Amino acid sequence: MTGRGISDMLHGVQIGGALFPHRPLVLAPMEDITDPPFRRLCRAMGADWVYTEFISADGLIRDADKSLRKLDIYPEERPVSIQLFGARPDAMVMAAKMAQGAKPDFIDINFGCPVRKVASKGAGSGMMNDVPKMVDITRRIVQAVDIPVTVKTRLGFDRRQQNIVEVAERLQDCGIAALAIHGRTRCQLYRGAADWTLIGEVKNNPRMHIPVIGNGDIRDGPSAEDAFRKFGVDGIMVGRAAIGNPWVFKEIRHYLATGEPLPPAPLKERLTVCRRHVEMSVQWKGERTALFEMRKHYCQYFKGIPHFRPYRLQLVTADTLEDLNRALDEIEKRFC
């Protein structure tokens, strides 16, 4: 496959007031992952568009500190979506108005989160069981705010109820600017392979005219190219493959442009970026919380290094920034 052949499908995409020069690579919203420090790193590494962690509408309107803090946006993150979830229409509308005050580029409605504590309350992908309510919330938010509204959802609630083609049309009719679809049902959670067939059906439905973003099992250049080529989506969303690996966006874009894989980042660079990630996290959320939440990233930052287990143990048990920096210094001395 030639680089020119791949580049032919990288056309511009308009979403609200944002014009992407090529089909965007999007950082998916992930709880305790897509905070401002990580979003800034991913943008620097080639992500075209990033999402906040999902924010509880009820928490936001109650002025819960954790929810309010998730509204923080830095200029170098843009374009950025603030994502909201909830089951009460009035609360969702109030939260959307509050989120608009943070001046994001988009407000996104989460109809896709499958975790039990969210879905069991009728929020997230639990809303797939109540499409009229989903439509009502979406329409009211679109009417309540002055910036583009997008939706992220799933194929359906379970295998017997994969109603995304109909749902997509109804959400589009509410006036949303784009739709992101995860290729699993709520009941699948993150198990099994993502099914892109229905995502492709939504994209190729002649009634659909808004951009469709595909999500699920995008982990590298070949899987991204496959999604664009086979299903014609307007963009792809990368989730778990980005954890501890912000380079994934650079790797995908390089592959799409050249047809060749990008060599992995050298360890020296990985250490530098990891240190920067820790530094920004400590500045934003404090040392204790930052060090705890950074543990999710270390395995991927240093993936593939032989005999690394003792050093990984040092990283995930470091309770102070001093201990962590000492561990990173030892890694640099031992492996670089």
ZAMIDREN-300080 format. One record per residue (C-alpha): x negated, y negated, z negated; residue in three letters; residue number from 1. Coordinates in Angstrom, 2 decimals, always signed. Layout:
<rs>
<r <X,Y,Z>,'ala',NUM>;
...
</rs>
This chain:
<rs>
<r <+0.00,+0.00,+0.00>,'met',1>;
<r <-1.48,-3.35,+0.97>,'thr',2>;
<r <-1.58,-6.45,-1.14>,'gly',3>;
<r <+0.35,-8.28,+1.57>,'arg',4>;
<r <+3.11,-5.66,+1.46>,'gly',5>;
<r <+3.53,-6.11,-2.27>,'ile',6>;
<r <+3.35,-9.90,-2.11>,'ser',7>;
<r <+6.17,-10.00,+0.44>,'asp',8>;
<r <+8.68,-9.33,-2.34>,'met',9>;
<r <+7.40,-12.03,-4.69>,'leu',10>;
<r <+9.90,-14.70,-3.65>,'his',11>;
<r <+10.85,-17.67,-5.78>,'gly',12>;
<r <+13.70,-17.37,-8.28>,'val',13>;
<r <+15.88,-20.21,-9.56>,'gln',14>;
<r <+17.40,-19.82,-13.04>,'ile',15>;
<r <+19.19,-22.91,-14.28>,'gly',16>;
<r <+16.72,-25.76,-13.92>,'gly',17>;
<r <+13.66,-23.48,-13.90>,'ala',18>;
<r <+12.14,-22.51,-10.57>,'leu',19>;
<r <+9.80,-19.53,-10.74>,'phe',20>;
<r <+7.45,-19.39,-7.73>,'pro',21>;
<r <+7.65,-15.61,-7.74>,'his',22>;
<r <+9.84,-13.00,-9.37>,'arg',23>;
<r <+9.22,-13.59,-13.07>,'pro',24>;
<r <+7.49,-11.28,-15.51>,'leu',25>;
<r <+9.37,-11.76,-18.78>,'val',26>;
<r <+8.38,-11.02,-22.38>,'leu',27>;
<r <+11.30,-9.18,-23.98>,'ala',28>;
<r <+12.63,-10.28,-27.38>,'pro',29>;
<r <+11.33,-8.06,-30.18>,'met',30>;
<r <+11.89,-8.49,-33.90>,'glu',31>;
<r <+8.71,-9.36,-35.85>,'asp',32>;
<r <+6.77,-9.30,-32.56>,'ile',33>;
<r <+7.75,-12.18,-30.28>,'thr',34>;
<r <+6.97,-14.99,-32.68>,'asp',35>;
<r <+5.36,-18.26,-31.47>,'pro',36>;
<r <+1.74,-17.03,-31.74>,'pro',37>;
<r <+2.38,-13.93,-29.65>,'phe',38>;
<r <+4.54,-15.80,-27.15>,'arg',39>;
<r <+1.73,-18.31,-26.60>,'arg',40>;
<r <-0.77,-15.52,-25.99>,'leu',41>;
<r <+1.52,-13.80,-23.50>,'cys',42>;
<r <+2.14,-17.03,-21.61>,'arg',43>;
<r <-1.61,-17.59,-21.42>,'ala',44>;
<r <-1.98,-14.04,-20.06>,'met',45>;
<r <+0.56,-14.50,-17.27>,'gly',46>;
<r <+4.05,-14.02,-18.70>,'ala',47>;
<r <+6.32,-16.36,-16.75>,'asp',48>;
<r <+9.08,-16.60,-19.34>,'trp',49>;
<r <+9.28,-15.60,-23.01>,'val',50>;
<r <+12.02,-14.93,-25.56>,'tyr',51>;
<r <+12.15,-15.60,-29.28>,'thr',52>;
<r <+12.86,-12.83,-31.70>,'glu',53>;
<r <+16.61,-12.34,-31.93>,'phe',54>;
<r <+18.26,-14.72,-34.39>,'ile',55>;
<r <+21.33,-13.97,-36.48>,'ser',56>;
<r <+24.10,-16.48,-35.78>,'ala',57>;
<r <+25.42,-16.04,-39.31>,'asp',58>;
<r <+21.97,-16.55,-40.78>,'gly',59>;
<r <+21.40,-19.67,-38.71>,'leu',60>;
<r <+24.62,-21.40,-39.68>,'ile',61>;
<r <+23.96,-20.54,-43.34>,'arg',62>;
<r <+20.59,-22.29,-43.03>,'asp',63>;
<r <+18.73,-19.07,-43.83>,'ala',64>;
<r <+15.03,-19.93,-43.85>,'asp',65>;
<r <+13.95,-16.98,-41.73>,'lys',66>;
<r <+16.53,-17.72,-39.04>,'ser',67>;
<r <+15.74,-21.44,-38.96>,'leu',68>;
<r <+12.03,-20.75,-38.68>,'arg',69>;
<r <+12.64,-18.68,-35.54>,'lys',70>;
<r <+13.75,-21.87,-33.79>,'leu',71>;
<r <+10.14,-23.13,-33.71>,'asp',72>;
<r <+8.96,-23.67,-30.14>,'ile',73>;
<r <+5.58,-24.89,-28.91>,'tyr',74>;
<r <+5.08,-26.69,-25.56>,'pro',75>;
<r <+2.72,-24.05,-24.17>,'glu',76>;
<r <+5.40,-21.35,-24.53>,'glu',77>;
<r <+7.79,-22.84,-22.00>,'arg',78>;
<r <+9.96,-21.68,-20.39>,'pro',79>;
<r <+11.38,-20.04,-23.50>,'val',80>;
<r <+14.76,-18.54,-24.45>,'ser',81>;
<r <+16.23,-18.64,-27.92>,'ile',82>;
<r <+18.18,-15.41,-28.37>,'gln',83>;
<r <+21.21,-15.16,-30.64>,'leu',84>;
<r <+23.24,-12.22,-31.89>,'phe',85>;
<r <+26.43,-11.94,-33.88>,'gly',86>;
<r <+29.95,-10.57,-33.85>,'ala',87>;
<r <+31.97,-13.65,-34.83>,'arg',88>;
<r <+32.80,-15.95,-31.89>,'pro',89>;
<r <+32.99,-19.15,-33.96>,'asp',90>;
<r <+29.65,-18.44,-35.61>,'ala',91>;
<r <+28.02,-17.67,-32.25>,'met',92>;
<r <+29.23,-20.98,-30.81>,'val',93>;
<r <+28.02,-22.94,-33.85>,'met',94>;
<r <+24.66,-21.17,-33.72>,'ala',95>;
<r <+24.31,-21.90,-30.00>,'ala',96>;
<r <+24.84,-25.60,-30.64>,'lys',97>;
<r <+22.20,-25.50,-33.40>,'met',98>;
<r <+19.80,-23.61,-31.14>,'ala',99>;
<r <+20.27,-26.18,-28.41>,'gln',100>;
<r <+18.90,-28.76,-30.84>,'gly',101>;
<r <+15.53,-26.97,-30.75>,'ala',102>;
<r <+15.42,-27.80,-27.01>,'lys',103>;
<r <+14.79,-24.34,-25.53>,'pro',104>;
<r <+14.92,-23.85,-21.78>,'asp',105>;
<r <+17.64,-21.21,-22.13>,'phe',106>;
<r <+19.98,-19.79,-24.74>,'ile',107>;
<r <+20.29,-16.03,-24.49>,'asp',108>;
<r <+23.08,-13.92,-25.95>,'ile',109>;
<r <+21.99,-10.56,-27.31>,'asn',110>;
<r <+24.47,-7.86,-26.32>,'phe',111>;
<r <+21.70,-5.27,-26.18>,'gly',112>;
<r <+20.17,-4.64,-29.61>,'cys',113>;
<r <+20.90,-0.96,-30.46>,'pro',114>;
<r <+19.74,-0.81,-34.08>,'val',115>;
<r <+22.39,+0.47,-36.44>,'arg',116>;
<r <+22.53,-2.50,-38.81>,'lys',117>;
<r <+23.37,-4.74,-35.84>,'val',118>;
<r <+25.47,-2.53,-33.55>,'ala',119>;
<r <+27.55,-1.03,-36.37>,'ser',120>;
<r <+28.86,-4.52,-37.15>,'lys',121>;
<r <+29.98,-5.02,-33.56>,'gly',122>;
<r <+27.03,-7.24,-32.61>,'ala',123>;
<r <+24.23,-6.53,-30.13>,'gly',124>;
<r <+25.02,-3.50,-27.99>,'ser',125>;
<r <+27.92,-2.71,-30.32>,'gly',126>;
<r <+29.74,-5.40,-28.32>,'met',127>;
<r <+29.84,-2.98,-25.36>,'met',128>;
<r <+32.82,-1.41,-27.15>,'asn',129>;
<r <+34.73,-4.71,-26.97>,'asp',130>;
<r <+34.21,-6.23,-23.54>,'val',131>;
<r <+37.01,-8.84,-23.89>,'pro',132>;
<r <+35.31,-10.18,-27.02>,'lys',133>;
<r <+31.93,-10.14,-25.26>,'met',134>;
<r <+33.43,-12.18,-22.43>,'val',135>;
<r <+35.13,-14.59,-24.84>,'asp',136>;
<r <+31.90,-15.27,-26.74>,'ile',137>;
<r <+29.96,-15.76,-23.54>,'thr',138>;
<r <+32.48,-18.15,-22.00>,'arg',139>;
<r <+32.74,-20.22,-25.18>,'arg',140>;
<r <+28.97,-20.56,-25.51>,'ile',141>;
<r <+28.56,-21.55,-21.86>,'val',142>;
<r <+31.19,-24.24,-22.37>,'gln',143>;
<r <+29.70,-25.41,-25.68>,'ala',144>;
<r <+26.10,-26.13,-24.63>,'val',145>;
<r <+24.40,-28.20,-21.95>,'asp',146>;
<r <+21.57,-25.82,-21.07>,'ile',147>;
<r <+21.62,-22.56,-19.08>,'pro',148>;
<r <+22.96,-19.50,-20.90>,'val',149>;
<r <+21.75,-15.98,-20.11>,'thr',150>;
<r <+22.73,-12.56,-21.43>,'val',151>;
<r <+20.72,-9.44,-22.25>,'lys',152>;
<r <+22.64,-6.18,-22.49>,'thr',153>;
<r <+22.55,-2.44,-21.78>,'arg',154>;
<r <+24.16,+0.05,-19.39>,'leu',155>;
<r <+27.01,+0.72,-21.80>,'gly',156>;
<r <+27.72,+2.10,-25.24>,'phe',157>;
<r <+27.13,+5.77,-24.42>,'asp',158>;
<r <+26.78,+8.10,-21.43>,'arg',159>;
<r <+30.55,+8.31,-20.93>,'arg',160>;
<r <+30.96,+4.55,-20.99>,'gln',161>;
<r <+28.32,+3.07,-18.68>,'gln',162>;
<r <+30.36,+0.10,-17.57>,'asn',163>;
<r <+27.60,-2.38,-16.76>,'ile',164>;
<r <+28.68,-3.01,-13.14>,'val',165>;
<r <+32.07,-4.28,-14.26>,'glu',166>;
<r <+30.64,-6.06,-17.31>,'val',167>;
<r <+28.04,-7.85,-15.17>,'ala',168>;
<r <+30.73,-9.29,-12.90>,'glu',169>;
<r <+32.78,-10.50,-15.83>,'arg',170>;
<r <+29.77,-12.11,-17.53>,'leu',171>;
<r <+28.79,-13.82,-14.29>,'gln',172>;
<r <+32.32,-15.19,-14.03>,'asp',173>;
<r <+31.77,-16.84,-17.44>,'cys',174>;
<r <+29.05,-19.01,-15.90>,'gly',175>;
<r <+25.82,-17.43,-17.12>,'ile',176>;
<r <+22.64,-18.28,-15.24>,'ala',177>;
<r <+21.02,-14.82,-15.28>,'ala',178>;
<r <+21.53,-11.32,-16.65>,'leu',179>;
<r <+18.91,-8.97,-18.13>,'ala',180>;
<r <+19.80,-5.28,-18.32>,'ile',181>;
<r <+18.02,-2.61,-20.34>,'his',182>;
<r <+18.32,+0.74,-18.57>,'gly',183>;
<r <+19.61,+2.70,-21.55>,'arg',184>;
<r <+22.89,+2.95,-23.45>,'thr',185>;
<r <+23.30,+1.89,-27.05>,'arg',186>;
<r <+23.39,+5.51,-28.19>,'cys',187>;
<r <+20.09,+6.28,-26.48>,'gln',188>;
<r <+18.32,+3.63,-28.54>,'leu',189>;
<r <+14.82,+3.83,-26.99>,'tyr',190>;
<r <+14.86,+7.58,-26.35>,'arg',191>;
<r <+14.42,+9.21,-22.97>,'gly',192>;
<r <+13.54,+7.52,-19.71>,'ala',193>;
<r <+15.26,+4.29,-18.74>,'ala',194>;
<r <+17.77,+4.73,-15.91>,'asp',195>;
<r <+17.36,+1.95,-13.36>,'trp',196>;
<r <+20.01,+3.27,-10.98>,'thr',197>;
<r <+22.82,+1.21,-12.48>,'leu',198>;
<r <+20.56,-1.84,-12.74>,'ile',199>;
<r <+20.07,-1.50,-9.00>,'gly',200>;
<r <+23.83,-1.18,-8.48>,'glu',201>;
<r <+24.38,-4.43,-10.35>,'val',202>;
<r <+21.71,-6.23,-8.34>,'lys',203>;
<r <+23.03,-4.92,-5.02>,'asn',204>;
<r <+26.69,-5.55,-5.84>,'asn',205>;
<r <+27.82,-8.06,-3.16>,'pro',206>;
<r <+29.83,-9.92,-5.81>,'arg',207>;
<r <+26.71,-10.71,-7.85>,'met',208>;
<r <+24.87,-13.92,-7.05>,'his',209>;
<r <+22.96,-14.67,-10.27>,'ile',210>;
<r <+19.43,-13.31,-10.87>,'pro',211>;
<r <+19.24,-9.84,-12.41>,'val',212>;
<r <+16.28,-8.97,-14.65>,'ile',213>;
<r <+15.47,-5.28,-15.17>,'gly',214>;
<r <+14.17,-3.93,-18.47>,'asn',215>;
<r <+13.03,-0.51,-19.63>,'gly',216>;
<r <+9.76,+1.46,-19.35>,'asp',217>;
<r <+7.82,-1.25,-17.52>,'ile',218>;
<r <+4.30,-0.59,-18.76>,'arg',219>;
<r <+1.88,-1.43,-15.91>,'asp',220>;
<r <+1.52,-2.58,-12.31>,'gly',221>;
<r <+2.81,+0.58,-10.61>,'pro',222>;
<r <+5.96,+0.79,-12.76>,'ser',223>;
<r <+6.66,-2.90,-12.14>,'ala',224>;
<r <+6.12,-2.58,-8.39>,'glu',225>;
<r <+8.39,+0.47,-8.35>,'asp',226>;
<r <+11.17,-1.49,-10.05>,'ala',227>;
<r <+10.92,-4.36,-7.59>,'phe',228>;
<r <+10.65,-2.11,-4.55>,'arg',229>;
<r <+13.35,+0.43,-5.35>,'lys',230>;
<r <+15.94,-1.69,-7.11>,'phe',231>;
<r <+15.42,-5.21,-5.77>,'gly',232>;
<r <+15.63,-6.93,-9.15>,'val',233>;
<r <+14.81,-10.63,-9.40>,'asp',234>;
<r <+12.46,-10.15,-12.33>,'gly',235>;
<r <+11.25,-7.58,-14.82>,'ile',236>;
<r <+11.11,-7.65,-18.58>,'met',237>;
<r <+8.24,-6.10,-20.54>,'val',238>;
<r <+8.78,-5.07,-24.14>,'gly',239>;
<r <+6.85,-2.42,-26.06>,'arg',240>;
<r <+4.02,-2.28,-23.51>,'ala',241>;
<r <+3.10,-5.85,-24.46>,'ala',242>;
<r <+2.60,-5.15,-28.18>,'ile',243>;
<r <-1.08,-5.68,-28.88>,'gly',244>;
<r <-1.57,-5.95,-25.13>,'asn',245>;
<r <-0.74,-9.43,-23.81>,'pro',246>;
<r <-3.01,-8.57,-20.85>,'trp',247>;
<r <-0.21,-6.41,-19.43>,'val',248>;
<r <+1.24,-9.45,-17.64>,'phe',249>;
<r <-2.08,-10.29,-16.01>,'lys',250>;
<r <-2.51,-6.64,-15.03>,'glu',251>;
<r <+0.94,-6.43,-13.46>,'ile',252>;
<r <+0.57,-9.67,-11.52>,'arg',253>;
<r <-2.84,-8.57,-10.22>,'his',254>;
<r <-1.44,-5.24,-9.08>,'tyr',255>;
<r <+1.53,-6.86,-7.35>,'leu',256>;
<r <-0.81,-9.22,-5.50>,'ala',257>;
<r <-3.53,-6.73,-4.54>,'thr',258>;
<r <-2.22,-3.19,-4.90>,'gly',259>;
<r <-5.20,-2.45,-7.15>,'glu',260>;
<r <-5.29,-1.92,-10.93>,'pro',261>;
<r <-7.07,-4.54,-13.00>,'leu',262>;
<r <-9.88,-3.11,-15.15>,'pro',263>;
<r <-9.07,-3.13,-18.87>,'pro',264>;
<r <-10.20,-6.15,-20.82>,'ala',265>;
<r <-13.63,-5.56,-22.39>,'pro',266>;
<r <-13.76,-5.02,-26.12>,'leu',267>;
<r <-15.44,-8.37,-26.69>,'lys',268>;
<r <-12.46,-10.13,-25.12>,'glu',269>;
<r <-9.98,-7.99,-27.03>,'arg',270>;
<r <-11.69,-8.94,-30.28>,'leu',271>;
<r <-11.60,-12.63,-29.38>,'thr',272>;
<r <-7.90,-12.54,-28.54>,'val',273>;
<r <-7.08,-10.48,-31.62>,'cys',274>;
<r <-8.89,-13.00,-33.83>,'arg',275>;
<r <-7.00,-15.83,-32.18>,'arg',276>;
<r <-3.72,-13.99,-32.66>,'his',277>;
<r <-4.43,-13.50,-36.36>,'val',278>;
<r <-5.48,-17.12,-36.78>,'glu',279>;
<r <-2.31,-18.50,-35.17>,'met',280>;
<r <-0.13,-16.05,-37.12>,'ser',281>;
<r <-1.64,-17.07,-40.44>,'val',282>;
<r <-1.15,-20.74,-39.58>,'gln',283>;
<r <+2.49,-20.18,-38.65>,'trp',284>;
<r <+3.77,-17.69,-41.24>,'lys',285>;
<r <+1.19,-17.53,-44.00>,'gly',286>;
<r <-1.56,-15.02,-44.72>,'glu',287>;
<r <+0.41,-12.25,-46.41>,'arg',288>;
<r <+3.23,-12.00,-43.87>,'thr',289>;
<r <+0.89,-12.49,-40.93>,'ala',290>;
<r <-1.45,-9.68,-41.94>,'leu',291>;
<r <+1.46,-7.32,-42.54>,'phe',292>;
<r <+3.16,-8.01,-39.21>,'glu',293>;
<r <-0.11,-7.93,-37.25>,'met',294>;
<r <-0.44,-4.23,-38.12>,'arg',295>;
<r <+1.94,-3.41,-35.27>,'lys',296>;
<r <-0.59,-4.78,-32.78>,'his',297>;
<r <-3.93,-3.24,-33.82>,'tyr',298>;
<r <-3.53,+0.20,-32.24>,'cys',299>;
<r <-3.03,-1.34,-28.82>,'gln',300>;
<r <-5.66,-4.05,-29.19>,'tyr',301>;
<r <-8.26,-1.34,-29.70>,'phe',302>;
<r <-6.70,+1.53,-27.78>,'lys',303>;
<r <-9.09,+4.02,-26.23>,'gly',304>;
<r <-12.10,+3.36,-28.47>,'ile',305>;
<r <-13.56,+6.72,-29.55>,'pro',306>;
<r <-13.97,+7.49,-33.25>,'his',307>;
<r <-11.98,+4.39,-34.17>,'phe',308>;
<r <-9.74,+5.84,-36.86>,'arg',309>;
<r <-11.74,+4.62,-39.91>,'pro',310>;
<r <-11.78,+1.09,-38.50>,'tyr',311>;
<r <-8.06,+1.16,-37.74>,'arg',312>;
<r <-7.46,+2.15,-41.36>,'leu',313>;
<r <-9.45,-0.89,-42.48>,'gln',314>;
<r <-7.36,-3.15,-40.26>,'leu',315>;
<r <-3.97,-1.89,-41.41>,'val',316>;
<r <-4.88,-1.95,-45.09>,'thr',317>;
<r <-6.52,-5.39,-45.12>,'ala',318>;
<r <-4.65,-7.52,-47.66>,'asp',319>;
<r <-6.60,-10.74,-47.17>,'thr',320>;
<r <-7.91,-12.64,-44.18>,'leu',321>;
<r <-11.41,-12.16,-45.55>,'glu',322>;
<r <-10.97,-8.36,-45.55>,'asp',323>;
<r <-9.56,-8.42,-42.03>,'leu',324>;
<r <-12.37,-10.56,-40.63>,'asn',325>;
<r <-14.89,-8.26,-42.28>,'arg',326>;
<r <-13.29,-5.28,-40.51>,'ala',327>;
<r <-13.31,-7.10,-37.16>,'leu',328>;
<r <-16.97,-8.01,-37.68>,'asp',329>;
<r <-17.80,-4.35,-38.31>,'glu',330>;
<r <-15.95,-3.32,-35.15>,'ile',331>;
<r <-17.86,-5.89,-33.10>,'glu',332>;
<r <-21.18,-4.80,-34.57>,'lys',333>;
<r <-20.46,-1.09,-34.08>,'arg',334>;
<r <-18.91,-1.07,-30.61>,'phe',335>;
<r <-20.01,-4.20,-28.72>,'cys',336>;
</rs>
